[in-house]
Amino acid sequence: MAILGWAMMGIALWHFTIFLPDRFWGGIVGAFLGALLGSVLFGLALHGFTLPSQDDTSVLTVLEAVPGSAIGMAVIWWLGIRQQRSDAFGRARG
């Protein structure tokens, strides 16, 4: 249940990327994957890469995915900006 909660929180936060310029690496799909993987990996890391049981899952367990989702999307954003800058630099040189 914890992975489902973390994944749903990542997807919920991903919906807010429509308010940002599309500079994500891979576009909106890249932002989706960054939010999803970031939230699940961060949640697993907080629990020592073990899954909490169904009885240990609560609202706080789901909220643990918020920083991971933000970090995952920030990494994908950074990769997208880096790619755009290298493409612009390559066109300016050639």
C-alpha angles and dihedrals in degrees: 000000000000094000090050090051093047092048093048091050090051091051091046092054091044089065089069092064089086086079092059129076111262099256096128118127103253093014121250091341090057090051089050093052092045092052094045098045093040094053095046095044092047091049091049091047091053090055096045093258091297125115120243114235121251091259091054094053115102141148089280090057089058093047089057088076095064098085092042092052092049091048092048093051091045091055092050090047091051091049090050094050090047091052093048092051093049091048091050091047091050092051092048092053098044 
